[in-house]
Amino acid sequence: MRFLPPLESGVLLRRYKRFLADVEVAGRGVVTMHCANTGAMLGCDTPGSPAWFSTSGNPKRKYPQSLELVEVRDGGRVCTVCVNTARPNAIVEEALAAGRIAELRQGPARREVPIPGEAGRFDFALGGEAPTFVEVKSVTLCRDGVGAFPDAVSERARRHVEALARCVARGSRSVLLFCAPHTGIRRVTVADDIDPRYGEAVREAVAAGVEVLAYGCVVTPGEVAIEGPLPLDL
């Protein structure tokens, strides 16, 4: 996924009120922008961090700019993170179309599909009459090279995992895909210390037949794209 037009750069001053961020931009001063991230952004909201942002052409937006990338440090390494959690589904969709996710080469992908017999939606369904359901989660919390999800308690994420397991019980293939748009992440796990119920739900889902995949990303101010699979510790 390429950023068009190109991202602009600045320095992150603070992230606050959940969906806002202040960024110092050369020649423009402090710009308040939208921060599309429902999590805690642990490790990704340090004041003084280099940051990159996009600008919308929609004149109706109160905050035309959106925070996209932040440069962070993990274990002494400088890493780049895509903190806009609206991006991973597009990144995964692009990778699915290009066949870059070997386990999910099942034809065209449909987005935002209803969960069979339940309220809510999954991110993708692959294939035709007997689709594979795929739920994508963005992993941005990194601790010494290990990406952990979630970075805040998430009932919604847990409900999705439980729904994937119920789909398996009804005869469907179900996949939980951790997308890690963080250049420092070398393996992925669940953050039991943050949300133990989510970790328990994932392990129960695996026992029920849900497949879990993890993929890392190339992350630069020019593009974010799926790079390759990552080891999982569940």
C-alpha positions in Angstrom: 0.0 0.0 0.0 1.7 3.2 -1.2 0.9 6.5 0.3 -0.4 8.9 -2.4 0.1 11.7 -2.0 3.4 11.2 -0.1 3.3 11.6 3.7 4.6 14.7 5.4 6.8 14.5 8.5 6.8 16.1 11.9 7.5 15.4 15.6 4.8 13.8 17.8 4.1 16.0 20.8 1.2 14.0 22.3 -1.7 11.6 21.6 -4.8 12.4 23.7 -8.6 12.1 23.9 -8.1 8.8 22.2 -8.4 10.0 18.6 -6.3 13.2 18.6 -2.6 13.9 18.2 -0.5 17.1 18.2 2.4 17.1 15.8 5.0 19.8 15.4 5.4 20.5 11.7 8.3 22.6 10.4 7.0 26.0 9.2 3.4 25.3 10.4 3.7 25.0 14.2 1.6 22.5 16.1 -1.0 20.7 13.9 -3.8 18.8 15.7 -4.7 15.7 13.7 -6.9 12.6 13.7 -5.3 9.5 15.3 -7.2 6.4 14.0 -6.2 4.0 16.7 -8.6 2.5 19.2 -5.9 0.9 21.3 -3.5 2.3 24.0 -0.6 2.8 21.5 1.7 1.5 24.2 5.3 2.3 23.2 4.2 4.2 20.1 3.2 7.6 21.6 6.4 8.9 23.1 6.6 12.7 22.9 9.5 13.8 20.6 9.2 10.8 18.3 9.5 11.4 14.5 6.1 11.0 12.9 4.5 11.0 9.4 1.0 12.0 8.5 -1.4 12.1 5.5 -3.8 14.9 4.5 -7.3 14.3 3.3 -8.9 16.2 0.5 -12.3 16.0 2.1 -13.3 19.6 3.0 -15.8 18.4 5.6 -13.2 16.9 7.9 -12.6 18.8 11.1 -9.0 17.5 11.2 -7.7 17.0 7.6 -4.5 15.3 8.7 -4.2 11.7 10.0 -1.3 10.3 12.0 0.1 7.4 10.0 3.6 6.4 11.2 5.7 6.8 14.2 9.4 6.1 14.8 10.1 4.2 18.0 12.9 2.4 19.8 12.8 -1.2 20.9 15.8 -2.8 22.6 18.1 -0.2 21.2 16.8 -0.5 17.6 15.1 2.2 15.7 11.8 0.9 14.3 8.9 2.4 12.2 5.3 1.6 13.1 2.1 2.2 11.2 -0.2 3.3 14.0 -3.3 4.0 11.9 -5.3 0.9 12.6 -7.6 1.7 9.6 -4.7 0.6 7.3 -4.0 -3.1 8.1 -7.2 -4.4 6.3 -6.2 -2.6 3.1 -2.6 -3.9 3.5 -3.9 -7.5 3.9 -6.4 -7.1 1.1 -3.6 -6.1 -1.2 -1.5 -9.0 -0.1 -4.4 -11.4 -0.6 -4.9 -10.2 -4.1 -1.3 -10.6 -4.9 -1.1 -14.1 -3.4 1.5 -13.1 -0.8 -0.2 -14.9 2.1 0.5 -18.5 1.1 -2.1 -20.0 3.5 -4.9 -17.9 2.1 -4.8 -18.3 -1.7 -8.5 -19.1 -2.2 -9.6 -16.7 -4.8 -11.1 -13.2 -4.4 -11.6 -11.7 -1.0 -14.9 -10.0 0.1 -14.6 -7.4 2.9 -16.8 -6.7 5.9 -18.8 -9.9 5.6 -21.6 -10.8 8.1 -20.9 -13.4 10.7 -23.2 -16.4 9.7 -26.1 -16.5 12.0 -24.8 -13.8 14.3 -24.5 -10.1 14.7 -21.3 -8.5 13.6 -18.9 -8.8 10.7 -15.6 -10.5 9.9 -12.9 -8.6 8.0 -12.8 -11.0 5.0 -14.4 -14.0 3.4 -12.4 -15.9 0.8 -13.9 -18.3 -1.8 -17.4 -19.0 -2.8 -20.0 -21.4 -1.3 -17.8 -22.6 1.5 -15.8 -19.4 2.4 -12.9 -19.1 4.7 -13.5 -16.4 7.3 -10.6 -14.1 8.2 -10.3 -11.6 11.1 -7.3 -9.2 11.0 -5.7 -7.7 14.1 -3.0 -5.0 14.0 -0.1 -5.7 16.3 1.9 -2.5 17.2 3.0 -3.3 20.8 6.5 -4.5 20.7 8.6 -5.7 23.6 12.2 -6.7 22.8 11.2 -7.9 19.3 8.0 -9.7 20.4 4.8 -8.2 19.2 1.8 -8.6 21.6 -1.9 -8.2 21.0 -3.9 -6.5 22.3 -2.3 -3.4 23.9 -5.5 -2.7 25.8 -8.4 -4.8 27.1 -10.6 -5.5 24.1 -14.0 -7.3 24.4 -14.6 -6.8 20.7 -11.4 -8.6 19.8 -12.4 -11.5 22.1 -15.9 -11.7 20.6 -14.4 -12.0 17.2 -12.2 -14.9 18.2 -15.1 -16.7 19.9 -17.2 -16.2 16.7 -14.4 -17.7 14.6 -14.5 -20.8 16.8 -18.3 -21.1 16.4 -17.9 -20.9 12.6 -15.4 -23.8 12.8 -18.0 -25.8 14.8 -20.5 -25.1 11.9 -18.0 -26.5 9.4 -16.3 -23.4 8.1 -12.6 -22.7 7.9 -11.7 -19.7 10.2 -8.4 -17.8 10.4 -7.2 -15.1 12.9 -4.5 -13.1 11.1 -2.1 -10.9 13.2 -0.7 -8.2 10.9 2.4 -6.5 12.5 3.1 -3.2 10.8 6.1 -2.6 13.1 9.7 -3.2 11.7 10.9 -4.3 15.1 8.5 -7.3 15.5 10.2 -10.6 14.9 7.6 -12.9 16.5 4.0 -12.5 17.8 2.2 -13.6 20.9 -1.0 -12.7 22.9 -0.7 -10.1 25.7 -1.9 -12.2 28.6 -0.7 -9.6 31.1 -2.9 -6.9 29.5 -6.0 -9.0 28.6 -5.9 -12.5 30.0 -9.4 -13.3 28.8 -8.3 -12.6 25.2 -5.3 -14.9 25.5 -7.6 -17.6 26.9 -10.1 -17.2 24.1 -7.4 -17.5 21.4 -6.0 -20.7 22.9 -9.5 -22.2 23.2 -10.2 -21.2 19.6 -7.0 -22.9 18.4 -8.0 -26.0 20.2 -11.4 -25.8 18.4 -9.7 -25.6 15.0 -9.2 -21.9 14.3 -6.0 -21.2 12.5 -3.7 -18.4 13.6 -1.3 -16.7 11.3 1.2 -13.8 11.9 2.7 -11.7 9.2 5.3 -8.9 9.4 5.4 -5.8 7.2 7.7 -3.5 5.4 7.0 0.0 6.8 8.4 3.2 5.3 7.1 6.7 4.7 6.5 5.5 1.1 4.6 2.3 1.7 3.4 -0.3 4.1 3.2 -3.9 2.7 3.1 -7.5 3.9 6.6 -8.9 4.0 6.5 -12.4 5.3 5.3 -14.8 8.0 6.4 -14.5 11.6 6.7 -17.2 14.3 3.8 -17.4 16.8 4.0 -18.1 20.6 0.6 -19.0 21.9 
